[in-house]
Amino acid sequence: MDHLCRTKAPFGDGIWDRIDAAAVAAARDRLTARRYLDVEGPYGAGLTSIEVGNDEYCRQPADDEAGAVIGHAISVPMIRRRFRLSVRRIAAYLDNGMPLNLAPVEEAAEAVAAREEEIVYLGQSDFGLAGLLNAAGRQTIEAGDWSDVDQVLNDVLLGVTRLDDAGFRGPYALVLTPALYNGLFRRYPGSDMLQLEHLRRLCTKGIFKASIEGGILVDPRVGSLVVGQDLRAGYGGQDGIHYQLFVSESIVLRLEDAAAVCTIAQNACLRIHVRAGRSFRRRNSTPSGLTERNQSRAHASRGQRRSLVVRDIGNIRERRVIVGPRFGLRRAGMYYALDLGRAHLPIKAAKGSVKVERIPLQVLQFGVDPGA
């Protein structure tokens, strides 16, 4: 069955081979879970669901009745992204040996790979699919301040110990958000050893950078990836100007034991500097919201603006943001509270500044004052 309709395309296998090679190469750079989890298949495009877990009674039968046994199954998503290639460019390549631009293929394959990663790590709750980061029964720890070189190792060791205590002896893989991963390219004081090299001795299945929040330690016995149709390109038609093509695959995460995962919850550090005075009252005339440098700004009671310096946990950079009345500081007993609309964050007063131990990175989403 030619479900990809490749035989209907007005070009031959040579072009398809180049398209497939470009797609696989582009996707490989984005995929992380396939590097440390077992991969089963491909079983073909007809694989639409797989059974998971054990068969169980619908209810425990009485002594005088028959029991009904049922299995559990999950769907196998099909991931698909369309793209176009110029009819004239392909003709120029075939007839005149001109270079063939396959950037649209690569972009489509990268989009499919990104969606695969999202399904593996976050699942798809609407269809009953759990991900590594949110599976029920997983281990979890809270990360400290990873700007401290020793804290990085302490947190990873804590996660490994949690998995070890649960009976998962490794080997382990460590997956981190880009900020945390990039922060590992630091040397220990008085040494030429990078943190990344040190942690690789503990996480022998590899350390990977992925588009997730925080981090995750994984013992491969958590489950496997089941592939129906592996990544391939197909033909959809043409309009005389472009060939309408697509890249598709079908894949799902089969979770065997969520306890083989330990998530590392990421927090950010926030410092609040007050330019003048210790009063945190705001002017009623100041427009709300976090704004750009040349837009409306919040002011302290003496007319000076107040700003936030946000430092991510990887200590990669600091950003100064402006706080408007909607997100202003208010006094709450011995604490000040920064109301971001989504959460009230306790802030304990200190000399000349206010420091926060744990604040979600969503703080960064409210805006940046680049010139401060």
C-alpha positions in Angstrom: 0.0 0.0 0.0 1.5 3.3 -1.1 -0.1 5.5 1.5 2.5 8.1 1.0 1.6 8.4 -2.7 5.2 8.6 -3.7 4.7 6.7 -7.0 2.3 9.5 -8.2 5.1 12.1 -8.0 6.5 13.1 -11.4 10.1 12.6 -10.2 12.0 9.4 -9.3 13.7 7.7 -6.4 16.7 9.9 -6.6 14.8 13.0 -5.5 13.0 11.0 -2.8 16.2 9.7 -1.4 17.6 13.2 -1.1 14.3 14.4 0.6 14.3 11.5 3.0 18.0 12.0 3.9 17.5 15.8 4.5 14.5 15.1 6.7 16.2 12.5 8.8 19.3 14.6 9.3 17.3 17.6 10.4 15.1 15.6 12.7 18.0 13.8 14.3 19.4 17.0 15.6 16.2 17.8 17.5 15.4 14.3 18.9 16.6 13.4 22.4 14.3 10.7 23.8 15.3 8.2 21.0 18.9 8.4 22.2 18.3 6.9 25.6 15.0 5.0 25.4 14.5 1.7 23.6 12.9 2.1 20.2 10.5 -0.6 18.9 9.5 -0.9 15.3 8.7 0.5 12.8 5.6 -1.7 12.5 3.9 0.3 9.7 1.3 3.0 9.3 -1.4 0.6 10.3 -0.4 0.7 13.9 -3.0 2.9 15.4 -3.0 1.7 19.1 -0.9 -0.5 21.4 -1.8 -2.4 24.6 -0.2 -1.3 27.8 -0.2 -2.8 31.3 -1.8 -6.0 32.3 -5.3 -7.4 31.6 -7.7 -6.9 34.5 -11.2 -7.8 35.6 -13.7 -5.1 35.0 -14.9 -6.0 38.4 -14.2 -8.9 40.7 -16.7 -11.6 39.8 -18.9 -13.3 42.4 -18.5 -17.0 43.0 -21.5 -17.9 40.8 -20.8 -15.6 37.8 -18.3 -15.2 35.0 -15.7 -12.6 35.0 -15.0 -10.1 32.2 -11.3 -9.3 31.5 -10.3 -6.2 29.7 -6.9 -4.9 28.5 -5.7 -1.3 28.3 -4.7 0.5 25.1 -3.3 3.9 24.0 -3.5 5.6 20.7 -0.5 6.0 18.4 -0.5 9.6 17.2 0.3 10.4 13.5 2.5 13.5 13.3 2.4 15.4 10.0 3.7 18.6 8.5 3.3 19.9 4.9 5.9 21.7 2.8 6.4 22.7 -0.8 9.2 22.4 -3.3 9.4 24.5 -6.5 8.6 22.6 -9.7 11.2 24.8 -11.6 13.9 24.1 -9.0 13.5 20.4 -9.2 13.5 20.6 -13.0 16.7 22.7 -12.9 18.3 20.0 -10.6 17.3 17.1 -12.8 18.0 18.7 -16.2 20.9 21.1 -15.5 22.5 19.8 -12.4 21.7 23.0 -10.4 21.8 22.9 -6.6 18.5 21.7 -5.0 17.4 23.7 -2.0 15.9 21.3 0.6 15.4 23.9 3.4 11.6 23.4 3.3 12.1 19.7 3.9 14.4 20.4 6.9 12.0 22.9 8.4 9.1 20.4 8.1 11.1 17.6 9.6 12.2 19.8 12.5 8.6 20.6 13.3 7.7 16.9 13.3 10.6 16.2 15.6 9.6 19.0 18.0 6.1 17.6 18.2 7.5 14.1 18.9 9.5 15.5 21.7 6.5 17.3 23.1 4.4 14.1 23.1 7.2 12.1 24.8 7.9 14.6 27.5 4.4 16.2 28.1 2.1 13.7 26.6 -1.3 14.5 25.2 -3.9 14.6 28.0 -6.9 14.9 25.7 -6.1 11.5 24.3 -5.0 9.9 27.6 -1.3 10.0 26.8 1.1 10.8 29.7 4.6 12.2 29.2 7.8 11.6 31.2 7.4 15.0 32.9 3.9 14.6 34.1 3.3 10.8 34.5 1.6 9.8 37.7 3.9 8.0 40.1 7.1 9.7 39.0 9.8 10.8 41.5 10.4 14.6 41.8 12.8 17.0 43.5 13.2 20.7 43.6 16.4 22.2 42.2 18.5 24.6 44.2 20.4 27.6 42.8 22.5 26.1 39.9 24.7 29.2 39.8 26.4 27.3 42.7 28.7 24.8 41.1 28.3 22.3 44.0 24.5 22.6 44.0 24.3 21.1 40.5 26.0 17.9 41.5 24.0 17.8 44.8 20.7 18.0 43.0 21.6 15.4 40.4 22.9 13.1 43.2 19.6 13.5 45.1 17.7 12.5 42.0 19.8 9.5 41.4 19.4 8.5 45.0 15.6 8.7 44.7 15.7 6.4 41.7 18.2 4.1 43.3 16.0 3.8 46.4 13.1 2.9 44.1 15.1 0.0 42.7 16.3 1.7 39.5 20.1 1.3 39.4 20.7 2.9 36.1 22.3 3.7 33.7 20.8 7.1 33.8 20.1 9.8 31.3 19.8 13.5 32.2 17.7 15.9 30.1 17.8 19.6 30.8 16.3 22.8 29.7 18.7 24.8 27.5 19.6 27.3 30.3 20.5 24.6 32.7 22.4 22.6 30.1 24.4 25.5 28.9 25.3 26.4 32.5 27.2 23.1 32.7 30.0 24.4 30.5 31.7 25.9 33.6 34.9 24.6 35.2 35.2 23.7 38.8 37.3 26.3 40.7 41.0 25.3 40.5 40.3 22.6 37.9 40.1 22.1 34.2 37.1 19.8 34.5 33.8 21.0 33.1 30.6 20.2 35.1 29.3 18.5 32.0 32.2 16.1 31.9 31.8 15.4 35.6 28.1 14.6 35.3 28.7 12.3 32.3 30.4 9.9 34.6 27.2 9.6 36.6 24.7 9.9 33.8 26.3 7.3 31.4 23.3 7.2 29.1 24.0 10.8 28.2 23.1 14.4 29.0 20.8 16.1 26.6 19.4 19.6 25.9 15.7 19.7 25.2 12.8 22.2 25.0 11.4 21.3 28.4 11.1 23.1 31.8 13.6 22.1 34.5 15.2 18.7 34.0 14.5 15.0 34.2 16.6 12.0 35.2 15.5 8.8 33.4 16.3 5.1 33.9 15.5 3.4 30.5 13.3 0.9 32.3 10.7 3.6 32.4 9.4 2.4 29.0 10.0 2.5 25.3 9.1 4.4 22.1 6.9 2.4 19.8 7.1 3.5 16.1 4.4 2.8 13.6 5.7 4.6 10.5 9.1 6.1 10.8 9.9 9.6 9.5 9.2 9.7 5.7 8.1 12.1 3.1 5.0 11.8 0.9 3.4 13.4 -2.1 0.2 15.4 -2.1 -0.1 16.9 -5.5 1.1 19.9 -7.5 -0.3 23.2 -8.8 2.1 23.8 -11.6 4.3 26.0 -9.4 5.0 23.8 -6.4 4.9 20.2 -5.5 2.8 19.8 -2.4 4.6 17.3 -0.1 4.6 16.3 3.5 6.7 14.7 6.2 5.0 12.3 8.6 5.5 9.6 11.3 3.6 7.8 14.0 5.1 7.2 17.4 4.1 6.9 21.0 5.7 6.5 24.4 4.8 3.2 26.2 5.2 3.9 29.9 6.1 0.8 31.9 7.0 2.3 35.3 6.8 6.0 35.9 8.8 5.6 39.1 11.9 5.2 36.9 11.7 9.0 36.2 12.8 11.8 38.6 11.8 15.3 37.5 13.9 18.3 38.6 11.6 21.3 39.2 13.3 24.5 38.2 13.0 27.7 40.1 14.3 31.2 39.3 16.0 33.8 41.6 14.5 37.3 41.7 16.0 40.4 43.3 14.1 43.6 43.7 16.1 46.8 43.8 14.4 50.0 45.0 15.9 53.1 43.5 14.8 55.5 46.2 13.2 55.1 49.6 11.9 51.9 51.2 8.2 52.6 50.5 6.6 50.2 48.0 3.5 52.3 47.4 2.6 52.8 43.8 1.1 55.8 42.0 -2.4 55.3 40.9 -1.7 57.2 37.6 0.9 54.7 36.5 -0.4 52.4 33.7 -0.4 48.7 34.5 1.7 45.8 33.1 5.4 45.2 32.6 6.5 47.6 29.8 9.3 48.5 27.5 11.8 51.2 28.4 10.0 53.9 26.5 6.5 53.0 27.7 4.8 53.6 31.0 6.8 52.7 34.2 6.0 52.0 37.8 7.3 54.5 40.4 8.1 54.3 44.1 6.4 56.8 46.4 9.1 59.4 45.7 8.6 59.3 42.0 11.4 56.9 41.2 10.8 53.9 39.1 11.4 50.5 40.6 12.7 47.5 38.7 13.2 43.8 39.0 16.4 42.0 38.1 15.6 38.5 37.1 18.3 35.9 37.1 17.6 32.5 35.8 18.7 29.4 37.7 21.5 28.7 35.3 23.0 32.1 36.1 23.3 32.7 32.4 22.2 36.3 32.4 20.3 39.0 34.3 17.4 40.9 33.0 15.8 44.1 34.4 12.1 44.5 34.1 9.7 47.2 35.0 6.8 46.6 37.4 3.5 48.4 36.9 0.7 48.8 39.5 -1.1 45.7 38.3 2.0 43.7 39.3 3.0 46.0 42.1 4.4 45.1 45.5 2.1 45.1 48.5 2.8 44.6 52.2 1.6 41.4 53.7 2.7 41.1 57.4 6.5 40.8 57.5 6.6 40.0 53.8 6.0 41.9 50.6 4.1 40.2 47.8 4.6 40.6 44.1 1.3 40.0 42.4 1.8 38.8 38.8 -1.8 38.0 38.1 -1.1 34.3 38.0 0.3 33.9 41.6 1.1 35.8 44.7 4.8 35.4 45.4 6.1 36.0 49.0 9.1 38.3 49.2 11.0 38.7 52.4 12.5 42.1 53.0 16.3 42.5 53.3 18.7 45.5 53.5 18.5 47.6 50.4 16.9 44.8 48.4 14.4 42.0 48.5 15.3 38.5 47.7 13.1 35.6 46.6 14.0 32.0 47.0 11.7 30.4 44.5 9.8 32.1 41.7 8.5 30.4 38.5 10.3 31.4 35.3 7.0 32.7 34.0 8.2 36.0 35.6 10.3 36.4 32.4 7.2 36.4 30.2 5.8 39.7 31.4 8.4 41.8 29.6 11.9 43.2 29.6 13.3 46.7 29.9 16.4 46.2 27.6 17.9 49.6 28.3 17.9 49.5 32.1 
